[in-house]
Amino acid sequence: MLTYSFSDTGSDSLYQHLYKCIKNDILARNLRAGEKLPSKRTFAKNLGISVITVENAYAQLISEGYLYSVPKKGFFVSDISMLPSGTAFGQSNLTRSLSDAAERTNMKNPGGKPDHADIEEAPGLASLPSSFIDLTSNQTDIRNFPFSIWAKLVREVLNENQQELVTNPPCGGVWELRSAITRHLKDFRGISVAPEQIIMGAGTEYLYSLLIQLLGFDKTYAVEDPGYRKIARIYEKHKVACRHIPLDESGVCVSALEKSGADVLHLSPSHHFPTGLVTPISRRYELLGWAARAEGRYLIEDDYDSEFRMIGNPIPAMQSIDLSEKVVYINTFTKTLASTVRISYMILPRHLADRFYRELSFYSCTVSNFEQYTLAHFIENGSFEKHINRMRSYYHKKRDLLIQKIRQSELAPHAIIREEDAGLHFILELHTGLSDTEICRRALQKELRIAALSSFYAQMAPGIEHRFIVNYSALPEEQIDEAIRILCEIIT
């Protein structure tokens, strides 16, 4: 019987400790592909822990792709043959010390301090009256913004950082904010980087344009199909070659990626928009292998709403398992704070950070000092972590309420809910003879806006009709019943 010690779990909960123990054994090949794990009840009894602890650990491992379940047969180890032999949990470029990176003198400025994905609206729809129910909006509810805390921090910044507020920041952003983000990422995402690898920007669109200049206009860029259309538009407007790569049940299809001739792949592995897929660990290593096989290949990891995974821990970032320095990590504060807070950042591999400071350091940072220092204080004093925990609980309750009401309504026999555990949207599949276009048209007539998954494909694929994207972050609870009623009326 598989056995682990719980005598020293450190700061981890019991389920986190068990999750890491099993994951380590899989990575070390102590547990082989196809090997069956003990049942939850048997395992719990043997370890002297609760069944729910085992259940939570198994659920996290399944969500990351290390395990899979077979109904009435049990839990089995997934095939992760693409993973380099002997890799253990937490071992990668992220174990390099921050001090080593800080010693790179070509990244230091004279002052001694080193310097160096939004959810889209449905296509073709103009702004709608406030009376409409909008299931396409990703904006945050104004009532959830921490105004009182933010106002207090603004006053502190005005009192304590007056000189810094009128001093031009380094091209990569204010050092205090980048340092705060570094510590947050290490604690929350298992990402260990140096502050000088972080580049701040006013929105991810601006960072994409910097990346094109950094990686090269001669490169061929690839995006997911279906995907967030604005990314492809940005590449097209910069007049670089852009390919649309189809997805399968595990994410980006590697064989199609190979055939495309792409050099750079933009993807959202922890919560794909719009399908909601989570890329399992085996596919992540396949993609990292693709990038490592040729000079000049890179993965741009868009981690746009990883903070809002509703079950278990956030899915580990690809950047945290990248041994070849092939991943550019991008994230934004527009999802966690407010859609109007245009503060985003990217993490460059060290050699790209070197190149950025050599070739692009003439660009000024596009985020104001005022916002950067306020956000740095917000992160450093623990307010950001508390805010995320509060928002995750808020969204979890709203999602559960919405799904419960769908399953209790007359819509239930005609609906299947998919990919509801990661991020702030899920897929609603409707059994109907109506076309996607007709459903969206009828919904608009009844003052409901909803987007079809099929509208996000560059190349249509079979079996995607009748699936709709339900964004609930901006949906008032008092509109849930009416939204369901309208959908029932259309479908039935």
C-alpha positions as CSV (number, residue, x, y, z in Angstrom):
1,M,0.0,0.0,0.0
2,L,1.3,3.5,-0.9
3,T,2.3,5.3,2.3
4,Y,3.4,8.8,3.2
5,S,4.4,10.5,6.5
6,F,2.4,13.4,7.8
7,S,4.7,14.2,10.7
8,D,6.1,17.3,9.0
9,T,3.7,19.0,6.6
10,G,5.2,22.5,7.2
11,S,2.7,25.2,6.3
12,D,0.8,22.9,3.9
13,S,-2.7,21.6,4.6
14,L,-3.0,17.8,4.8
15,Y,-4.4,17.6,1.2
16,Q,-1.7,19.8,-0.1
17,H,1.0,17.7,1.5
18,L,-0.6,14.5,0.1
19,Y,-0.9,16.1,-3.4
20,K,2.8,17.0,-3.4
21,C,3.9,13.6,-2.2
22,I,2.0,11.8,-5.0
23,K,3.1,14.3,-7.6
24,N,6.7,13.9,-6.5
25,D,6.4,10.1,-6.9
26,I,4.9,10.5,-10.4
27,L,7.6,12.9,-11.5
28,A,10.3,10.7,-10.1
29,R,8.8,7.7,-11.9
30,N,8.1,5.9,-8.6
31,L,4.5,5.7,-9.8
32,R,4.3,4.6,-13.4
33,A,1.8,5.5,-16.2
34,G,-1.3,3.4,-15.9
35,E,-0.6,2.3,-12.3
36,K,-3.7,2.2,-10.1
37,L,-3.8,4.3,-6.9
38,P,-5.6,3.1,-3.8
39,S,-9.3,3.9,-3.5
40,K,-10.1,7.1,-1.5
41,R,-11.5,5.2,1.5
42,T,-8.7,2.6,1.7
43,F,-6.0,5.2,1.2
44,A,-7.5,7.5,3.9
45,K,-7.8,4.6,6.4
46,N,-4.1,3.5,5.7
47,L,-2.8,7.1,6.1
48,G,-5.0,8.0,9.1
49,I,-6.6,11.0,7.4
50,S,-10.1,11.8,6.2
51,V,-11.6,10.7,2.9
52,I,-12.2,14.3,1.9
53,T,-8.4,15.0,2.3
54,V,-7.6,12.2,-0.2
55,E,-10.5,13.3,-2.4
56,N,-9.2,16.9,-2.6
57,A,-5.6,15.7,-3.3
58,Y,-6.8,13.4,-6.1
59,A,-9.0,16.2,-7.6
60,Q,-6.1,18.6,-7.8
61,L,-3.9,15.9,-9.4
62,I,-6.6,15.1,-11.9
63,S,-7.1,18.8,-12.8
64,E,-3.4,19.2,-13.5
65,G,-3.3,16.0,-15.6
66,Y,-1.2,13.8,-13.3
67,L,-4.1,11.3,-12.6
68,Y,-7.2,10.2,-14.5
69,S,-10.2,8.4,-13.2
70,V,-12.2,5.5,-14.7
71,P,-15.8,5.2,-13.5
72,K,-16.2,2.2,-11.1
73,K,-12.5,1.2,-11.6
74,G,-10.6,3.9,-9.7
75,F,-7.7,6.4,-10.2
76,F,-4.7,5.8,-12.4
77,V,-1.4,7.6,-13.2
78,S,-1.4,9.5,-16.4
79,D,1.3,9.1,-19.1
80,I,3.7,12.0,-18.7
81,S,6.4,10.5,-20.8
82,M,7.3,14.0,-22.3
83,L,8.6,15.1,-18.9
84,P,12.4,15.0,-18.5
85,S,13.4,11.9,-16.4
86,G,14.3,12.6,-12.8
87,T,12.5,16.0,-12.5
88,A,11.2,16.5,-9.0
89,F,8.6,18.8,-7.7
90,G,9.8,22.4,-7.8
91,Q,13.0,21.8,-9.7
92,S,13.5,24.1,-12.6
93,N,15.0,27.4,-13.6
94,L,12.9,28.8,-10.8
95,T,15.2,27.4,-8.1
96,R,18.0,29.7,-9.2
97,S,18.4,32.4,-6.6
98,L,17.3,35.9,-7.1
99,S,20.7,37.1,-6.0
100,D,22.3,35.4,-8.9
101,A,20.1,37.3,-11.3
102,A,20.7,40.5,-9.5
103,E,24.4,40.1,-10.1
104,R,24.0,40.5,-13.8
105,T,25.6,43.9,-14.1
106,N,24.3,44.7,-17.5
107,M,20.8,44.8,-15.9
108,K,21.7,47.4,-13.3
109,N,21.0,51.1,-13.5
110,P,23.2,53.8,-12.0
111,G,21.0,54.0,-8.9
112,G,22.0,50.5,-8.0
113,K,18.6,48.9,-8.6
114,P,18.4,46.4,-11.5
115,D,16.4,47.7,-14.4
116,H,15.8,46.2,-17.4
117,A,-6.0,38.3,-21.3
118,D,-9.3,40.1,-21.3
119,I,-12.4,38.4,-22.1
120,E,-13.7,39.7,-25.4
121,E,-17.2,40.8,-26.1
122,A,-19.3,38.9,-28.7
123,P,-18.5,39.9,-32.2
124,G,-20.6,42.6,-34.0
125,L,-22.4,43.8,-30.9
126,A,-22.5,47.4,-30.0
127,S,-22.9,48.8,-26.5
128,L,-26.3,47.9,-25.2
129,P,-28.7,49.7,-22.9
130,S,-28.2,49.1,-19.1
131,S,-31.6,47.3,-19.0
132,F,-30.0,44.4,-20.9
133,I,-28.7,41.3,-19.2
134,D,-25.2,40.7,-20.4
135,L,-23.6,37.3,-20.2
136,T,-20.6,38.4,-22.3
137,S,-19.2,41.1,-20.0
138,N,-16.0,40.4,-18.0
139,Q,-16.1,43.6,-16.0
140,T,-16.1,43.6,-12.2
141,D,-18.9,44.8,-10.0
142,I,-18.1,48.3,-8.7
143,R,-19.3,47.2,-5.2
144,N,-16.4,44.7,-5.0
145,F,-13.5,47.2,-5.5
146,P,-11.7,47.9,-2.2
147,F,-12.3,51.6,-2.3
148,S,-11.7,52.3,1.4
149,I,-8.3,50.5,1.5
150,W,-7.3,52.0,-1.8
151,A,-8.1,55.5,-0.6
152,K,-6.0,55.0,2.5
153,L,-3.1,53.7,0.5
154,V,-3.4,56.7,-1.9
155,R,-3.0,59.1,1.0
156,E,0.0,57.1,2.3
157,V,1.7,57.2,-1.1
158,L,1.1,61.0,-1.4
159,N,2.7,61.5,2.0
160,E,5.5,59.0,1.8
161,N,6.5,58.8,-1.9
162,Q,6.4,62.4,-3.0
163,Q,9.9,62.4,-4.5
164,E,9.4,59.1,-6.2
165,L,6.1,60.2,-7.7
166,V,7.8,62.9,-9.7
167,T,10.9,60.8,-10.7
168,N,10.8,59.0,-14.0
169,P,10.6,55.2,-13.4
170,P,12.9,52.7,-15.0
171,C,11.7,51.4,-18.4
172,G,10.5,48.2,-16.8
173,G,8.5,49.8,-14.0
174,V,8.9,50.9,-10.4
175,W,11.2,48.6,-8.6
176,E,9.0,48.4,-5.5
177,L,6.1,47.1,-7.5
178,R,8.2,44.6,-9.4
179,S,9.7,43.3,-6.1
180,A,6.2,43.0,-4.6
181,I,5.0,41.1,-7.6
182,T,8.0,38.8,-7.4
183,R,7.2,37.9,-3.8
184,H,3.5,37.4,-4.6
185,L,4.2,35.1,-7.5
186,K,6.6,33.0,-5.5
187,D,4.0,32.5,-2.7
188,F,0.9,32.2,-4.9
189,R,2.1,30.6,-8.2
190,G,5.3,28.9,-7.3
191,I,7.2,31.2,-9.8
192,S,10.6,32.3,-8.7
193,V,12.1,35.2,-10.8
194,A,14.1,38.3,-10.2
195,P,12.4,41.7,-10.3
196,E,14.4,42.8,-13.3
197,Q,12.8,40.1,-15.3
198,I,9.4,41.7,-14.8
199,I,8.3,44.4,-17.3
200,M,5.2,46.5,-16.4
201,G,2.8,47.9,-19.0
202,A,-0.5,49.6,-19.4
203,G,-2.5,46.6,-20.5
204,T,-1.5,43.3,-22.1
205,E,-2.0,44.7,-25.7
206,Y,1.0,47.1,-25.1
207,L,3.1,44.2,-23.8
208,Y,2.2,42.1,-26.9
209,S,3.5,44.9,-29.2
210,L,6.8,45.0,-27.2
211,L,7.1,41.2,-27.5
212,I,6.8,41.4,-31.3
213,Q,9.6,44.0,-31.4
214,L,11.7,41.9,-29.0
215,L,11.2,38.5,-30.6
216,G,11.2,39.7,-34.2
217,F,8.9,40.8,-37.0
218,D,10.3,37.9,-39.1
219,K,8.8,35.3,-36.7
220,T,5.6,33.4,-37.4
221,Y,3.2,33.7,-34.4
222,A,0.5,31.2,-33.6
223,V,-2.7,31.6,-31.6
224,E,-5.2,29.1,-30.3
225,D,-8.3,28.3,-32.4
226,P,-10.8,29.1,-31.0
227,G,-9.3,31.9,-29.0
228,Y,-9.3,35.5,-27.9
229,R,-9.6,37.3,-31.3
230,K,-7.9,40.5,-30.2
231,I,-4.5,38.8,-29.9
232,A,-4.6,37.7,-33.6
233,R,-5.7,41.3,-34.5
234,I,-2.7,42.7,-32.8
235,Y,-0.3,40.4,-34.7
236,E,-2.1,41.2,-37.9
237,K,-1.9,44.9,-37.3
238,H,1.9,44.6,-36.8
239,K,2.0,42.8,-40.1
240,V,3.6,39.6,-38.8
241,A,2.6,36.1,-39.9
242,C,-0.1,34.6,-37.7
243,R,-1.4,31.0,-37.7
244,H,-4.5,29.6,-36.0
245,I,-3.8,26.3,-34.3
246,P,-6.7,23.9,-33.5
247,L,-7.3,22.5,-30.1
248,D,-8.1,18.9,-29.1
249,E,-9.4,17.7,-25.7
250,S,-6.0,18.5,-24.1
251,G,-5.4,21.9,-25.6
252,V,-3.2,23.1,-28.5
253,C,-2.6,20.2,-31.0
254,V,1.1,19.8,-31.2
255,S,1.2,18.0,-34.6
256,A,-0.8,21.0,-36.1
257,L,1.6,23.4,-34.4
258,E,4.6,21.6,-35.9
259,K,3.0,21.7,-39.4
260,S,2.2,25.4,-39.1
261,G,5.9,26.5,-39.2
262,A,5.2,28.8,-36.2
263,D,8.0,30.1,-34.0
264,V,6.0,31.6,-31.2
265,L,2.8,30.2,-29.6
266,H,0.4,32.3,-27.6
267,L,-1.7,30.2,-25.2
268,S,-3.7,30.2,-22.0
269,P,-3.0,26.8,-20.5
270,S,-4.5,27.3,-17.0
271,H,-7.9,28.4,-18.3
272,H,-8.4,28.6,-22.0
273,F,-10.6,31.3,-23.4
274,P,-13.3,30.6,-24.6
275,T,-13.5,26.8,-24.1
276,G,-12.4,26.8,-20.4
277,L,-10.0,23.9,-21.0
278,V,-7.1,23.3,-18.6
279,T,-4.1,21.9,-20.4
280,P,-2.8,18.8,-18.6
281,I,0.8,18.4,-17.5
282,S,1.6,15.9,-20.3
283,R,0.6,18.4,-23.0
284,R,2.4,21.2,-21.3
285,Y,5.6,19.2,-21.5
286,E,4.9,18.4,-25.2
287,L,4.6,22.1,-25.9
288,L,7.8,22.9,-23.9
289,G,9.5,20.2,-25.9
290,W,8.3,21.8,-29.1
291,A,9.8,25.1,-28.0
292,A,13.1,23.6,-27.0
293,R,13.7,21.8,-30.3
294,A,14.5,24.9,-32.3
295,E,16.3,28.2,-31.7
296,G,14.0,31.2,-31.5
297,R,10.9,29.3,-30.5
298,Y,8.9,30.6,-27.5
299,L,5.7,30.1,-25.6
300,I,3.7,33.2,-24.4
301,E,1.7,32.0,-21.4
302,D,-1.3,34.2,-20.8
303,D,-2.4,33.5,-17.2
304,Y,-5.2,36.0,-17.3
305,D,-7.5,34.7,-14.5
306,S,-5.6,31.9,-12.8
307,E,-6.4,33.4,-9.4
308,F,-10.0,32.3,-9.7
309,R,-9.8,28.6,-9.9
310,M,-12.9,27.5,-7.9
311,I,-11.7,24.0,-6.7
312,G,-8.3,23.2,-5.3
313,N,-5.1,25.2,-5.8
314,P,-4.4,27.4,-8.8
315,I,-3.0,25.3,-11.7
316,P,0.9,25.6,-11.7
317,A,2.1,28.0,-14.4
318,M,4.1,26.6,-17.3
319,Q,6.8,29.1,-16.5
320,S,7.4,27.3,-13.2
321,I,8.4,24.0,-15.1
322,D,10.3,25.7,-17.9
323,L,13.9,24.3,-17.9
324,S,14.9,25.9,-21.2
325,E,13.9,29.5,-20.7
326,K,11.3,29.3,-23.4
327,V,8.3,30.8,-21.6
328,V,7.2,34.4,-21.5
329,Y,4.6,34.8,-18.7
330,I,2.0,37.5,-18.9
331,N,-0.6,38.5,-16.3
332,T,-2.8,41.4,-15.5
333,F,-4.6,43.1,-12.6
334,T,-7.7,43.9,-14.6
335,K,-9.3,40.6,-13.5
336,T,-8.4,40.8,-9.8
337,L,-9.0,44.5,-9.2
338,A,-11.1,46.1,-12.0
339,S,-11.2,46.2,-15.8
340,T,-10.2,49.8,-15.8
341,V,-7.0,49.1,-13.8
342,R,-4.7,48.9,-16.8
343,I,-1.7,47.4,-15.1
344,S,-0.2,44.3,-16.6
345,Y,3.2,42.7,-16.6
346,M,5.3,40.1,-18.4
347,I,8.2,37.9,-17.1
348,L,11.0,37.5,-19.6
349,P,13.5,34.7,-19.6
350,R,16.9,36.1,-18.6
351,H,18.4,36.2,-22.0
352,L,15.3,38.0,-23.4
353,A,15.5,40.4,-20.4
354,D,19.1,41.2,-21.4
355,R,18.0,41.8,-25.0
356,F,15.1,44.0,-23.8
357,Y,17.4,46.3,-21.9
358,R,19.9,46.5,-24.8
359,E,17.3,47.1,-27.6
360,L,14.1,48.5,-26.1
361,S,15.1,50.4,-22.9
362,F,14.4,53.7,-24.7
363,Y,10.7,53.1,-24.1
364,S,9.2,54.8,-21.1
365,C,7.1,52.8,-18.7
366,T,3.4,53.3,-19.6
367,V,2.0,52.9,-16.1
368,S,2.0,56.0,-13.9
369,N,4.2,56.1,-10.8
370,F,1.1,57.0,-8.7
371,E,-0.7,53.7,-9.7
372,Q,2.5,51.6,-9.3
373,Y,3.3,52.8,-5.8
374,T,-0.3,52.4,-4.7
375,L,-0.5,48.9,-6.0
376,A,2.9,48.0,-4.5
377,H,1.6,49.0,-1.1
378,F,-1.6,47.1,-1.7
379,I,0.4,43.9,-2.4
380,E,3.0,44.4,0.3
381,N,0.6,45.0,3.2
382,G,-1.4,41.8,2.5
383,S,-4.5,43.6,1.1
384,F,-4.1,42.0,-2.3
385,E,-4.1,38.4,-1.0
386,K,-7.1,39.2,1.2
387,H,-8.9,40.8,-1.7
388,I,-8.3,37.7,-3.9
389,N,-9.6,35.4,-1.3
390,R,-12.7,37.5,-0.8
391,M,-13.3,37.7,-4.5
392,R,-12.8,34.0,-5.0
393,S,-15.4,33.3,-2.4
394,Y,-17.7,35.8,-3.9
395,Y,-17.4,34.4,-7.4
396,H,-17.6,30.8,-6.1
397,K,-21.0,31.6,-4.5
398,K,-22.3,33.4,-7.5
399,R,-21.3,30.6,-9.9
400,D,-22.8,27.9,-7.6
401,L,-26.1,29.9,-7.4
402,L,-26.2,30.4,-11.2
403,I,-25.5,26.7,-11.9
404,Q,-28.0,25.6,-9.2
405,K,-30.8,27.7,-10.7
406,I,-30.1,26.4,-14.2
407,R,-30.3,22.8,-12.9
408,Q,-33.5,23.5,-11.0
409,S,-35.1,25.3,-13.9
410,E,-37.1,24.1,-17.0
411,L,-33.8,24.6,-18.9
412,A,-32.2,21.7,-17.1
413,P,-33.3,18.9,-19.5
414,H,-31.9,20.9,-22.4
415,A,-28.6,22.0,-20.9
416,I,-25.2,20.7,-20.1
417,I,-22.7,22.8,-18.1
418,R,-19.0,22.3,-19.0
419,E,-15.6,23.6,-17.6
420,E,-17.1,25.4,-14.6
421,D,-14.2,25.0,-12.2
422,A,-11.5,27.3,-13.6
423,G,-11.9,31.1,-14.2
424,L,-14.9,33.3,-14.4
425,H,-16.9,31.8,-17.2
426,F,-18.2,28.4,-18.2
427,I,-19.7,26.7,-21.3
428,L,-23.5,26.1,-21.5
429,E,-24.4,23.5,-24.1
430,L,-28.0,23.7,-25.2
431,H,-29.9,20.9,-27.0
432,T,-31.9,22.7,-29.6
433,G,-32.5,22.7,-33.4
434,L,-32.0,26.4,-33.6
435,S,-28.7,27.7,-35.0
436,D,-26.3,29.7,-32.8
437,T,-27.0,32.8,-34.8
438,E,-30.7,32.5,-34.3
439,I,-30.4,31.9,-30.5
440,C,-28.2,35.0,-30.1
441,R,-30.6,37.0,-32.3
442,R,-33.7,35.9,-30.3
443,A,-31.8,36.6,-27.0
444,L,-31.0,40.1,-28.1
445,Q,-34.6,40.7,-28.9
446,K,-35.5,39.8,-25.4
447,E,-32.7,42.0,-23.9
448,L,-30.2,39.2,-23.2
449,R,-26.7,39.2,-24.7
450,I,-24.9,35.9,-25.0
451,A,-22.0,34.8,-27.2
452,A,-21.7,31.4,-29.0
453,L,-18.5,29.5,-28.8
454,S,-18.6,28.9,-32.6
455,S,-18.2,32.7,-33.2
456,F,-14.6,32.5,-31.8
457,Y,-13.3,30.0,-34.3
458,A,-11.1,31.1,-37.3
459,Q,-11.8,27.7,-38.9
460,M,-15.0,26.0,-38.0
461,A,-14.8,22.5,-36.5
462,P,-17.6,19.9,-36.2
463,G,-19.5,19.5,-33.0
464,I,-19.2,23.0,-31.6
465,E,-22.7,24.3,-32.4
466,H,-25.0,25.0,-29.5
467,R,-22.3,25.9,-27.0
468,F,-22.4,29.3,-25.4
469,I,-20.1,31.2,-23.1
470,V,-21.5,32.3,-19.8
471,N,-19.6,35.1,-18.1
472,Y,-20.8,35.7,-14.6
473,S,-18.3,38.1,-13.1
474,A,-20.5,41.1,-13.9
475,L,-23.9,39.4,-13.7
476,P,-26.0,40.8,-10.8
477,E,-27.6,38.0,-8.8
478,E,-31.0,39.7,-9.2
479,Q,-30.8,39.1,-13.0
480,I,-30.0,35.4,-12.9
481,D,-33.6,34.2,-12.8
482,E,-34.6,36.5,-15.7
483,A,-31.6,35.3,-17.8
484,I,-32.6,31.7,-17.3
485,R,-36.2,32.4,-18.1
486,I,-35.3,34.0,-21.4
487,L,-33.1,31.1,-22.4
488,C,-35.9,28.7,-21.5
489,E,-38.3,30.7,-23.6
490,I,-36.0,30.6,-26.6
491,I,-35.1,26.9,-26.3
492,T,-38.4,25.4,-25.3
